Amino acid sequence: MALTNIAQGEVGLDLAFTGSTGKRTLTDVEVATRLGVSRFTVRSWRLKGLGPRFLKMGRAVRYRPEDVDDYERQALVETHARGDHEGI
C-alpha cells in the first residue's frame, strides 16, 4: 500500500491494493466500469448485501477480480427461445 501527496501534507491510499498473493484488487470505480454501472450502484449493492464480494481494510473497500468474475457468472442468464415467451 503506497502513500501519495506526502509532501503536501495529505496522506492518501493508492487506488488499489496488492494482496499477499501478488494479485491486484479493484476499486469500486473499476468494478463499476467493468460491469457497466455507476460507482453509486456498486456502493448501493454493497450496502444492501448485493453485488460482488468485497474486502474491507479499515475504511478502504476493494474487490478481488475473481469475485467480480464470480458475480458476472452468477448474473448470467441463459436464454431459451421458447422458455422466454411461455406464459405470456
C-alpha positions as CSV (number, residue, x, y, z in Angstrom):
1,M,0.0,0.0,0.0
2,A,1.6,3.2,-1.1
3,L,1.1,6.7,0.2
4,T,0.7,9.7,-2.0
5,N,0.9,13.5,-1.7
6,I,3.1,13.3,1.5
7,A,4.9,16.5,0.5
8,Q,1.7,18.4,0.6
9,G,0.7,17.1,4.0
10,E,-2.0,14.9,2.6
11,V,-2.0,11.1,3.0
12,G,-4.0,9.0,0.6
13,L,-4.1,5.4,-0.5
14,D,-3.3,4.2,-3.9
15,L,-6.3,3.3,-6.0
16,A,-5.9,-0.4,-5.3
17,F,-4.0,-2.8,-3.0
18,T,-1.9,-5.8,-4.0
19,G,-2.6,-8.7,-1.6
20,S,-0.1,-11.2,-0.2
21,T,-0.7,-13.4,-3.3
22,G,0.5,-10.5,-5.5
23,K,-2.9,-10.1,-7.1
24,R,-4.2,-6.6,-7.5
25,T,-7.6,-5.6,-6.1
26,L,-10.1,-3.3,-7.8
27,T,-11.7,-0.1,-6.6
28,D,-15.5,0.5,-6.7
29,V,-14.9,2.7,-9.7
30,E,-13.0,0.0,-11.6
31,V,-15.7,-2.6,-10.8
32,A,-18.4,-0.1,-11.9
33,T,-16.6,0.4,-15.2
34,R,-16.1,-3.3,-15.7
35,L,-19.8,-4.0,-15.0
36,G,-21.2,-1.0,-16.9
37,V,-22.9,0.6,-14.0
38,S,-22.1,3.7,-11.9
39,R,-19.9,3.6,-8.8
40,F,-23.0,4.6,-6.8
41,T,-24.8,1.5,-8.0
42,V,-21.8,-0.6,-6.8
43,R,-21.9,1.2,-3.5
44,S,-25.7,0.7,-3.2
45,W,-25.3,-3.0,-3.9
46,R,-22.6,-3.3,-1.2
47,L,-24.8,-1.6,1.4
48,K,-27.7,-3.8,0.5
49,G,-25.6,-7.0,0.6
50,L,-25.8,-7.4,-3.2
51,G,-23.2,-7.4,-5.9
52,P,-19.7,-8.9,-5.8
53,R,-18.0,-10.0,-2.6
54,F,-15.6,-7.3,-1.3
55,L,-12.7,-6.8,1.1
56,K,-12.9,-4.2,3.9
57,M,-9.5,-2.9,5.1
58,G,-10.1,-0.2,7.5
59,R,-12.2,2.3,5.6
60,A,-11.0,1.1,2.3
61,V,-13.2,-1.2,0.2
62,R,-11.6,-3.3,-2.5
63,Y,-12.8,-6.1,-4.8
64,R,-10.8,-9.2,-5.9
65,P,-11.0,-9.7,-9.7
66,E,-12.1,-13.4,-9.1
67,D,-15.1,-12.2,-7.0
68,V,-16.2,-9.9,-9.8
69,D,-15.8,-12.8,-12.2
70,D,-18.0,-15.0,-10.0
71,Y,-20.6,-12.2,-9.7
72,E,-20.7,-11.9,-13.5
73,R,-21.1,-15.7,-13.9
74,Q,-24.0,-15.7,-11.3
75,A,-25.7,-12.8,-13.1
76,L,-25.5,-14.6,-16.5
77,V,-29.0,-15.5,-17.8
78,E,-29.2,-18.4,-20.2
79,T,-31.8,-17.7,-22.9
80,H,-34.1,-20.2,-24.4
81,A,-36.2,-19.1,-27.3
82,R,-39.4,-21.0,-26.2
83,G,-39.0,-20.5,-22.4
84,D,-38.7,-16.8,-22.6
85,H,-42.1,-16.4,-24.0
86,E,-44.1,-19.1,-22.3
87,G,-47.0,-17.9,-20.2
88,I,-47.2,-14.5,-21.9
